Amino acid sequence: MSLPLPDPHVFAAGCLLVAFLVSFGCVRVAIAYAHRKGMLDAPGQRRSHSVPTPRGGGIGIVIGALVGMPAALLLLPPSPGAGVVGAFTVGVIAIAAIGWLDDHGSLPIKPRLLIQLAATLLFCVAVSSHTASLWWAVPLLLAGVWCINLHNFMDGIDGIAAMQAMFFGGATALVAASAGAYGIGIAAAALDAAAAGFWWFNRSPARIFMGDVGSATVGFIVFALTAMLWAWRTDLLWPELILSSAFVIDATLTLLVRILRGARWYTPHREHLYQWLVRRGESHTRVATGYLVWNLFVCVPSAWIALRHPAVAPACCGVAYLLGAAAWRTGKRSCLRRRERHVSA
């Protein structure tokens, strides 16, 4: 005989509380572990910090998410299905594991990319099986791998990636709840809670960095939540894309510019807008807060309009991305002018 589930609201609150507490506790342990194992990021030309800092704290987000998200997705209605939840869980574990190994000692790009491709493909096939065609797995795969890596690229200063994960998780929870996808909403809120447990130690001045174990896995989770909502109701893609716009715009435009300039785009660099701002003298806290301001005052209203008025949702998304591209270009030009004035002085 199966045991009756508790009240859904009590169960949801439990998922969030456990996700936060587990993440918080794991990060505390990770700080001591990183010091003991020598997992320290030293300052350097391509880094934005000034003192050696432990890495790998994102393991707290991973474990916190794993104890909160699959349970919410599987047990709270409407569930995306055991196959999707299983593929999601396997994907999180696989991407976190290869990231954890990379945090211990730099791994070649090929095995990391192969694991990312395999884990994402498994999830994409599971999601696509609930849509009109399995061929949707192909564009989903490309989007998923890019989402994983762009979050890795954007994790470069104190607090920024954790704050983005918190914002995305909380905002996605509201989008999902408004669309009737309660289970996906609570899973997104569990990401918010787990990211908050890590952010406490990652806010400036950071006591520990997220590392590949966290940034790559958060990217996969962001993609997975977006894909599950899209499969639930296709018009939800647009508000979800808007909520991710800050990181997508900065990472994508930076990569395109480096490719067009003929640079070795796959090598480490400090060419993202947030890195330029820090190099020009802005504090980590101020830059991360600037991205949060964009999220709150541009993304939230745009996503709300897209959610409430599906007919204009694609246009809302397009306008948000055009505004973001203009802001990115303006920010870069401002940094360049400040550098020229400094050199001439």
C-alpha positions as CSV (number, residue, x, y, z in Angstrom):
1,M,0.0,0.0,0.0
2,S,1.4,3.4,-1.0
3,L,1.6,6.1,1.7
4,P,-0.5,9.2,1.1
5,L,1.4,12.3,0.1
6,P,1.3,15.3,2.5
7,D,-0.4,18.5,1.6
8,P,1.2,19.8,-1.6
9,H,1.9,23.2,-0.1
10,V,3.6,21.6,2.9
11,F,5.6,19.2,0.6
12,A,6.6,22.2,-1.6
13,A,7.8,24.2,1.4
14,G,9.8,21.2,2.5
15,C,11.5,20.9,-0.9
16,L,12.6,24.5,-0.7
17,L,13.8,24.4,2.9
18,V,15.8,21.2,2.4
19,A,17.3,22.6,-0.9
20,F,18.5,25.7,0.9
21,L,19.8,24.0,4.0
22,V,21.6,21.2,2.1
23,S,23.2,23.7,-0.2
24,F,24.3,26.0,2.7
25,G,25.8,23.1,4.6
26,C,27.5,21.6,1.5
27,V,29.1,24.9,0.7
28,R,30.6,25.2,4.2
29,V,32.1,21.8,3.8
30,A,33.3,22.6,0.3
31,I,35.3,25.6,1.5
32,A,37.3,23.4,4.0
33,Y,37.6,20.7,1.4
34,A,38.9,23.1,-1.3
35,H,41.6,24.5,1.1
36,R,42.7,21.0,2.0
37,K,42.9,19.8,-1.6
38,G,44.5,23.0,-2.9
39,M,41.5,23.8,-5.2
40,L,42.3,27.5,-5.3
41,D,41.9,30.0,-8.1
42,A,45.0,32.2,-8.1
43,P,44.8,35.9,-9.3
44,G,46.0,36.3,-12.8
45,Q,45.7,38.3,-16.0
46,R,42.5,36.6,-17.1
47,R,40.8,36.6,-13.6
48,S,38.9,39.3,-11.9
49,H,39.8,38.6,-8.3
50,S,42.9,39.7,-6.3
51,V,43.4,36.9,-3.7
52,P,43.5,33.1,-4.0
53,T,40.0,31.8,-3.5
54,P,38.7,28.2,-3.3
55,R,36.5,26.9,-6.1
56,G,33.9,24.1,-6.3
57,G,31.3,25.7,-4.1
58,G,28.7,25.0,-6.8
59,I,28.5,21.5,-5.5
60,G,26.2,22.9,-2.9
61,I,23.8,24.1,-5.5
62,V,23.9,20.7,-7.3
63,I,23.2,18.6,-4.2
64,G,20.6,21.1,-2.9
65,A,18.9,21.0,-6.3
66,L,19.0,17.2,-6.5
67,V,17.2,16.8,-3.1
68,G,14.5,19.3,-4.0
69,M,13.9,19.4,-7.8
70,P,13.3,15.7,-8.9
71,A,10.9,15.2,-6.0
72,A,8.9,18.3,-6.9
73,L,8.9,17.4,-10.6
74,L,7.8,13.8,-9.9
75,L,5.3,14.2,-7.1
76,L,3.6,17.5,-7.6
77,P,1.1,17.9,-10.5
78,P,1.4,18.1,-13.3
79,S,4.5,16.0,-13.6
80,P,6.5,16.1,-16.8
81,G,6.8,12.3,-16.4
82,A,9.2,9.8,-14.9
83,G,11.2,9.6,-18.1
84,V,11.8,13.3,-18.2
85,V,12.6,13.5,-14.5
86,G,14.9,10.6,-14.7
87,A,16.8,12.1,-17.7
88,F,17.0,15.4,-15.9
89,T,18.4,13.8,-12.8
90,V,21.0,11.8,-14.8
91,G,22.0,14.9,-16.7
92,V,22.5,17.0,-13.6
93,I,24.7,14.2,-12.0
94,A,26.7,13.6,-15.2
95,I,27.5,17.3,-15.9
96,A,28.2,18.0,-12.2
97,A,30.5,15.0,-12.0
98,I,32.7,16.1,-15.0
99,G,32.7,19.6,-13.7
100,W,33.8,18.4,-10.2
101,L,36.7,16.5,-11.8
102,D,37.6,19.6,-13.8
103,D,37.7,21.7,-10.6
104,H,40.2,19.3,-9.1
105,G,42.5,19.6,-12.2
106,S,41.9,21.0,-15.6
107,L,40.5,18.4,-18.0
108,P,40.7,18.5,-21.8
109,I,37.7,20.1,-23.5
110,K,36.8,17.0,-25.5
111,P,35.7,14.7,-22.6
112,R,33.8,17.6,-21.0
113,L,32.0,18.4,-24.2
114,L,31.2,14.7,-24.8
115,I,29.6,14.4,-21.4
116,Q,27.6,17.6,-21.9
117,L,26.4,16.4,-25.3
118,A,25.4,13.0,-24.1
119,A,23.6,14.2,-20.9
120,T,21.8,17.0,-22.8
121,L,20.8,14.6,-25.7
122,L,19.3,12.2,-23.2
123,F,17.2,14.9,-21.7
124,C,16.3,16.4,-25.1
125,V,15.0,13.1,-26.4
126,A,13.0,12.6,-23.2
127,V,11.4,16.0,-23.6
128,S,10.9,15.7,-27.3
129,S,9.0,12.5,-26.8
130,H,6.2,14.6,-25.3
131,T,6.0,16.9,-28.3
132,A,4.8,16.5,-31.9
133,S,8.2,15.3,-33.2
134,L,11.4,13.8,-31.8
135,W,13.3,16.0,-34.3
136,W,12.9,18.8,-31.7
137,A,15.7,17.1,-29.9
138,V,18.2,18.5,-32.4
139,P,17.7,22.3,-31.8
140,L,17.1,21.6,-28.1
141,L,20.5,19.9,-28.0
142,L,22.3,22.9,-29.5
143,A,20.4,25.3,-27.2
144,G,21.2,23.1,-24.1
145,V,24.9,22.8,-24.7
146,W,25.2,26.5,-25.4
147,C,23.2,27.3,-22.2
148,I,25.6,25.1,-20.2
149,N,28.7,26.8,-21.5
150,L,27.5,30.4,-21.5
151,H,26.7,30.1,-17.8
152,N,30.3,28.8,-17.4
153,F,31.6,31.9,-19.3
154,M,29.5,34.3,-17.2
155,D,30.7,33.0,-13.8
156,G,33.6,35.3,-13.5
157,I,33.0,37.8,-10.6
158,D,31.6,37.5,-7.1
159,G,27.9,36.8,-6.9
160,I,26.9,37.3,-10.5
161,A,26.1,33.8,-11.5
162,A,24.4,32.9,-8.1
163,M,22.2,36.0,-8.3
164,Q,21.2,35.2,-11.9
165,A,20.3,31.6,-10.8
166,M,18.3,33.0,-7.9
167,F,16.5,35.5,-10.2
168,F,15.8,32.9,-12.9
169,G,14.6,30.3,-10.4
170,G,12.2,32.7,-8.6
171,A,10.9,34.3,-11.8
172,T,10.4,30.9,-13.5
173,A,8.5,29.6,-10.5
174,L,6.0,32.5,-10.9
175,V,5.7,31.9,-14.7
176,A,5.1,28.1,-14.1
177,A,2.6,28.7,-11.4
178,S,0.7,31.2,-13.5
179,A,0.6,28.6,-16.3
180,G,-0.7,25.8,-14.0
181,A,2.7,23.9,-14.0
182,Y,2.9,23.7,-10.2
183,G,5.5,21.0,-10.1
184,I,7.9,22.7,-12.5
185,G,7.3,25.9,-10.5
186,I,8.3,24.4,-7.2
187,A,11.4,22.8,-8.9
188,A,12.4,26.2,-10.2
189,A,11.9,27.6,-6.7
190,A,14.2,24.8,-5.4
191,L,16.9,26.1,-7.7
192,D,16.3,29.5,-6.3
193,A,16.7,28.2,-2.7
194,A,19.8,26.1,-3.5
195,A,21.4,29.1,-5.3
196,A,20.7,31.3,-2.2
197,G,22.5,28.8,0.0
198,F,25.6,29.2,-2.1
199,W,25.2,32.9,-2.7
200,W,25.7,33.6,1.0
201,F,29.3,32.5,0.7
202,N,29.9,33.8,-2.8
203,R,28.7,37.4,-2.3
204,S,31.6,39.9,-2.5
205,P,34.2,39.4,-1.2
206,A,33.6,35.7,-2.1
207,R,34.7,33.0,0.3
208,I,34.4,30.4,-2.5
209,F,33.7,30.4,-6.2
210,M,31.1,28.3,-8.0
211,G,33.5,26.3,-10.2
212,D,32.6,24.3,-13.2
213,V,30.6,21.9,-11.1
214,G,28.2,24.7,-10.3
215,S,28.2,27.0,-13.4
216,A,27.8,24.2,-16.0
217,T,25.2,22.4,-14.0
218,V,23.2,25.6,-13.3
219,G,23.3,26.2,-17.1
220,F,21.8,22.7,-17.7
221,I,19.1,23.3,-15.1
222,V,18.2,26.6,-16.6
223,F,17.9,25.0,-20.0
224,A,15.9,22.0,-18.6
225,L,13.4,24.2,-16.8
226,T,12.9,26.2,-20.0
227,A,12.5,23.1,-22.1
228,M,10.0,21.5,-19.7
229,L,7.8,24.6,-19.7
230,W,8.0,24.9,-23.5
231,A,6.9,21.2,-23.8
232,W,4.1,22.0,-21.3
233,R,2.9,25.1,-23.2
234,T,4.9,26.3,-26.2
235,D,4.2,30.1,-25.7
236,L,6.0,29.9,-22.4
237,L,9.3,29.8,-24.3
238,W,9.2,33.6,-24.8
239,P,9.0,34.7,-21.2
240,E,11.6,32.1,-20.3
241,L,14.0,33.4,-23.0
242,I,13.5,37.0,-21.7
243,L,14.4,35.9,-18.1
244,S,17.7,34.5,-19.4
245,S,18.5,37.5,-21.6
246,A,21.2,39.1,-19.4
247,F,23.5,36.2,-19.6
248,V,22.6,35.1,-23.1
249,I,23.2,38.5,-24.6
250,D,26.5,39.1,-22.9
251,A,27.9,35.7,-23.7
252,T,26.6,35.4,-27.2
253,L,27.7,38.9,-28.4
254,T,31.1,38.5,-26.8
255,L,31.6,35.2,-28.5
256,L,30.5,36.5,-31.9
257,V,32.8,39.6,-31.7
258,R,35.8,37.4,-30.8
259,I,35.0,35.1,-33.7
260,L,34.7,38.1,-36.1
261,R,38.0,39.5,-34.8
262,G,39.7,36.2,-35.5
263,A,40.6,35.7,-31.9
264,R,41.0,32.2,-30.4
265,W,37.4,32.4,-29.1
266,Y,37.7,29.1,-27.2
267,T,40.5,30.2,-24.9
268,P,40.0,32.0,-21.5
269,H,39.6,35.8,-21.7
270,R,38.1,38.8,-20.0
271,E,36.1,40.3,-22.8
272,H,32.5,40.0,-21.4
273,L,30.8,43.2,-20.5
274,Y,30.8,42.4,-16.8
275,Q,34.5,41.8,-16.9
276,W,35.2,45.1,-18.8
277,L,33.2,47.0,-16.1
278,V,35.3,45.4,-13.3
279,R,38.5,46.2,-15.2
280,R,37.4,49.8,-15.5
281,G,37.1,50.1,-11.7
282,E,33.5,49.0,-10.9
283,S,33.2,46.8,-7.8
284,H,31.9,43.2,-8.2
285,T,28.9,44.0,-6.1
286,R,28.0,47.0,-8.2
287,V,28.3,45.1,-11.5
288,A,26.3,42.1,-10.3
289,T,23.6,44.5,-9.0
290,G,23.5,46.2,-12.4
291,Y,22.6,42.9,-14.0
292,L,20.0,42.4,-11.4
293,V,18.5,45.8,-12.2
294,W,18.2,44.8,-15.8
295,N,16.4,41.6,-14.7
296,L,14.0,43.4,-12.5
297,F,13.2,46.5,-14.5
298,V,13.4,45.1,-18.1
299,C,13.0,41.3,-18.0
300,V,10.2,41.1,-15.4
301,P,7.9,43.6,-17.2
302,S,8.7,42.1,-20.6
303,A,8.2,38.5,-19.4
304,W,4.9,39.5,-17.7
305,I,3.5,41.0,-20.9
306,A,4.7,38.0,-22.9
307,L,3.0,35.7,-20.4
308,R,-0.3,37.6,-20.3
309,H,-0.5,38.3,-24.0
310,P,0.9,35.3,-26.0
311,A,0.1,36.9,-29.3
312,V,2.8,39.6,-28.8
313,A,5.2,37.3,-26.8
314,P,7.7,36.9,-29.7
315,A,7.7,40.6,-30.2
316,C,8.3,41.2,-26.5
317,C,11.2,38.8,-26.5
318,G,12.7,40.4,-29.6
319,V,12.4,43.9,-28.2
320,A,14.0,42.8,-24.9
321,Y,17.0,41.3,-26.8
322,L,17.4,44.3,-29.0
323,L,17.4,46.6,-25.9
324,G,19.9,44.2,-24.3
325,A,22.2,44.3,-27.3
326,A,22.0,48.1,-27.3
327,A,22.9,48.2,-23.6
328,W,25.8,45.8,-24.2
329,R,27.2,47.9,-27.0
330,T,26.8,51.1,-25.0
331,G,28.5,49.6,-22.0
332,K,31.4,48.3,-24.1
333,R,31.8,51.7,-25.8
334,S,31.7,53.5,-22.4
335,C,34.5,51.2,-21.1
336,L,36.6,51.8,-24.2
337,R,36.3,55.6,-23.9
338,R,37.3,55.4,-20.2
339,R,40.3,53.3,-21.1
340,E,41.3,55.8,-23.9
341,R,41.0,58.7,-21.4
342,H,43.1,56.8,-18.9
343,V,45.8,56.0,-21.5
344,S,46.0,59.6,-22.8
345,A,46.2,60.9,-19.3
